[in-house]
Amino acid sequence: MPRREDERWASARESGIRSCPACHRYGRYDYNEKLLCWTCGWCGRSFPDPGFFRYRDELEEHRSRIKARDRQIRRERRKRHVLIALAFIVTILVGILYVYAAFIANATPRATPVPGLGLTLTPTPVAPTGPIPIRQQTPPPSPTPKITPAPTPTPTPGPIPSLRELVQYALELINKDRRDHGLPPVVLGNNSAAQKHAEDMLRNNYHSHWGMDGMKPYMRYTLAGGFNYEAENISSSGKASYGYRVNPKRMLEEAQKGLMDSPDHRRNILNKWHKKVNIGIAYNNRSFYLVQQFEGDYIEFSRLPTISGDTFSMAGKVALGTISSVAFYYDPLPKPLTREQLAAPPYDYAYSLGERVGSIIPPPPPGYFYADLPSDRVLASRWSLSPDGFFVIEAKIGPLLSRGKGVYTVVTWVKIGDEYLDITNYSIFVE
């Protein structure tokens, strides 16, 4: 049987013969100790040293032993996990059987024979929380009395707060947020527009600053007797459940938190100039509505703002600052709106005072005149201001009434130091 070339090379090396197994030529060879191989200098063929094969066989055997050991470890680990899982399942089953057996033992008492008397004592079923009485049976036997456990009392909800209590609680929530930000509290106003708007939204199932009659907040505020400025927040929820219905204070807390999380509503709640707030609350077992209509308290009228023909007049007293101008804003006469309209722009977002049409300004001092008076500015024919706040203002405002019929809202601006504040949002309906 022919030998392998590496064996021939090894035998030649051991016998001192240096012939190449391939070309059978002598004398020129090279041995690489690192690669464990011979290289012929004539033909360039390389042949491994037999020691290389011994090393390779030992390495493969070692790897086989490592793989066998790893397989054994994995088998033992899987076996251990299976045993732990089985023990856990058995423990759970035993616990369930134990609870079930205890329940059966307590729920169905067994008859107990009495030795020597030939009688049987039968426990009387009673409520599970009390002691178990045993009735001794005497001849003639009497029927076992049947005891019916008392029905479990159903917890009854607490009394539903009245509307006045809810309004007071809503006021406390507002003042808590203002107090936390270093602002003075507001007091409860007596304008009914907020409550009427909340009830209208609940009755017609919509959410908007506009009403079903097309009125804006300052229009409703004026018709309800208001003459200061107003700023309205509204909040609604369609998730009211029975639990909320019997505890509407929780809905107020959630509504107040939602308003404080909204930048514009938060800015309104934390306005430093607010003095009063009118609160409207309406809810049922499906919906909850909250209206906050803030207002100032910086002006009193002896003559409410009036438009007669093209003449405007008003008189009264301001509590702070000095009147700098009287501006007019125009809205078309309100028209009824549907729920679909109120759910679409522009009725589904914030409201404004309408279109600014001009303003009344004081006449210049004697000997002076306005060189470039804009067309939307009207000089007052009477502009009387006293140091103690009393005022009388009259003017011909024909140019400002060019829109014709509509709602003209009077905004009185006062200057307080370096700040300007509008202290009235009084709507006049021109029909």
Residue pairs with C-beta under 8 A, 6 or more apart in sequence:
3 11
5 21
5 22
5 47
6 21
6 47
6 48
6 49
6 50
6 53
7 50
8 21
9 20
9 21
9 38
9 47
10 49
10 50
12 18
12 19
12 21
13 38
17 26
18 26
18 27
18 29
19 25
19 26
20 26
20 29
20 40
20 42
20 43
20 45
21 45
21 47
22 40
22 43
22 45
23 40
23 42
23 43
23 45
25 40
25 42
25 43
27 41
28 40
28 41
28 42
29 38
29 39
29 40
29 41
30 38
30 39
30 41
31 37
31 38
31 39
31 49
32 38
32 39
32 46
36 48
36 49
36 51
36 52
36 55
37 46
37 47
37 48
37 49
37 52
38 46
38 47
38 48
38 49
39 45
39 46
40 46
106 128
109 122
109 123
109 125
109 132
111 120
111 121
111 122
112 120
112 121
112 122
112 123
113 119
113 120
114 120
114 121
119 137
120 137
121 134
121 135
121 136
121 137
122 135
122 137
122 144
123 132
123 134
124 132
124 133
124 134
124 135
124 144
124 145
124 147
125 146
125 147
126 132
126 133
126 147
126 149
127 147
127 149
127 150
135 144
135 145
157 246
157 247
158 246
158 247
160 245
160 246
160 248
161 169
161 248
161 249
163 281
166 248
166 249
166 252
166 281
167 188
167 279
167 281
168 188
169 249
169 252
170 252
170 256
170 279
170 281
170 290
170 292
171 186
171 188
171 277
171 279
173 252
173 253
173 256
174 186
174 256
174 269
174 277
174 292
175 185
175 186
177 256
177 260
177 269
177 270
178 184
178 185
178 186
178 269
178 270
179 185
181 270
183 270
183 272
184 272
186 274
186 275
186 276
186 277
186 294
187 275
187 276
187 277
188 276
188 277
188 278
188 279
189 276
189 277
189 278
189 293
189 295
190 278
191 221
191 224
191 225
191 226
191 278
191 293
191 295
192 224
192 278
193 217
193 220
193 221
193 223
193 224
193 226
193 278
193 280
193 293
194 232
194 278
194 279
194 280
194 291
194 292
194 293
195 278
195 279
195 280
195 281
195 282
195 291
196 220
196 224
196 280
197 211
197 217
197 220
197 234
197 280
197 291
198 280
198 281
198 282
198 289
198 290
198 291
199 280
199 282
200 211
200 212
201 207
201 208
201 234
201 236
201 282
201 289
201 291
202 282
202 283
202 284
202 287
202 289
203 282
204 212
204 339
205 287
205 339
206 212
206 339
206 342
206 343
207 234
207 236
207 289
207 342
207 343
207 348
208 234
208 342
208 343
208 347
208 348
209 216
209 217
209 232
209 234
209 347
209 350
209 351
210 216
210 337
210 342
210 347
210 351
211 220
211 337
212 336
212 337
212 342
213 334
213 336
213 337
214 334
214 335
214 336
214 337
215 223
215 334
216 331
216 334
216 351
216 354
217 230
217 232
217 293
217 351
218 230
218 353
218 409
218 425
218 427
219 331
219 334
219 407
219 409
219 427
221 230
221 293
221 295
221 425
221 427
222 425
222 426
222 427
223 427
226 295
226 426
227 299
227 301
227 304
227 305
227 424
227 426
228 276
228 295
228 296
228 297
228 298
228 299
228 423
228 424
228 425
229 295
229 296
229 411
229 422
229 423
229 424
229 425
230 293
230 294
230 295
230 425
231 268
231 271
231 274
231 293
231 294
231 295
232 291
232 292
232 293
232 294
232 351
233 259
233 265
233 268
233 269
233 291
233 292
233 293
233 294
234 289
234 290
234 291
234 292
235 255
235 258
235 259
235 265
235 289
235 290
236 287
236 288
236 289
236 290
237 251
237 254
237 255
237 287
237 288
238 286
238 287
240 251
240 283
240 284
240 285
240 286
240 287
240 288
241 285
242 285
243 250
244 250
244 251
244 283
244 288
245 283
245 284
245 285
248 281
248 283
248 288
251 283
251 288
251 290
252 281
252 290
255 288
255 290
259 265
259 266
259 269
259 292
260 266
260 269
264 350
268 292
268 294
269 292
269 294
271 294
273 296
273 421
274 294
274 295
274 296
275 295
275 296
275 297
275 298
276 294
276 295
276 296
276 297
277 292
277 293
277 294
277 295
278 291
278 292
278 293
278 294
278 295
279 290
279 291
279 292
279 293
280 289
280 290
280 291
280 293
281 289
281 290
281 291
282 288
282 289
283 289
296 421
296 423
297 319
298 318
298 319
298 320
298 321
298 414
298 421
298 423
299 316
299 317
299 318
299 319
299 412
299 423
299 424
300 316
300 317
300 319
301 314
301 315
301 316
302 315
302 316
302 317
303 313
303 314
303 315
303 316
304 314
304 426
305 312
305 313
305 314
305 410
305 424
305 426
305 428
306 312
306 313
306 314
306 428
307 397
307 401
307 408
307 428
307 430
310 396
310 397
310 398
310 401
311 394
311 395
311 396
311 397
312 326
312 360
312 393
312 394
312 395
312 396
312 397
313 392
313 393
313 394
313 395
314 326
314 392
314 393
314 410
315 390
315 391
315 392
315 393
316 390
316 391
317 388
317 389
317 390
317 391
318 389
318 391
318 412
318 414
318 423
319 389
320 389
320 414
320 416
321 414
321 415
321 416
321 421
321 423
322 385
322 414
322 415
323 385
323 391
323 393
323 412
323 413
323 414
324 413
324 414
324 415
324 420
325 359
325 360
325 361
325 362
325 413
326 359
326 360
326 393
326 395
326 410
326 411
326 412
326 413
327 356
327 358
327 359
327 360
327 410
327 411
327 413
327 422
328 356
328 357
328 358
328 359
328 360
328 397
328 400
328 408
328 409
328 410
328 411
329 353
329 354
329 355
329 356
329 357
329 408
329 409
329 411
330 354
330 355
330 356
330 357
330 403
330 406
330 407
330 408
330 409
331 354
331 355
331 406
331 407
331 409
332 406
332 407
333 405
333 406
333 407
333 429
333 431
334 407
337 347
341 347
342 348
353 409
353 411
353 425
354 407
354 409
355 403
356 376
357 376
357 400
357 402
357 403
357 408
358 376
358 377
358 378
358 397
358 399
358 400
359 376
359 377
359 378
360 377
360 378
360 379
360 380
360 393
360 395
360 397
361 377
361 378
361 379
361 380
362 379
362 380
362 383
363 379
363 380
363 383
364 370
370 377
370 379
373 379
375 399
376 399
376 400
378 395
378 396
378 397
378 399
378 400
379 395
380 393
380 394
380 395
381 394
381 395
381 396
382 392
382 393
382 394
382 395
383 393
384 390
384 391
384 392
384 393
385 391
400 408
401 408
401 430
404 430
405 430
405 431
406 430
407 427
407 428
407 429
407 430
408 427
408 428
408 430
409 425
409 426
409 427
409 428
410 424
410 425
410 426
410 427
410 428
411 422
411 424
411 425
412 422
412 423
412 424
413 420
413 421
413 422
413 423
414 420
414 421
414 423
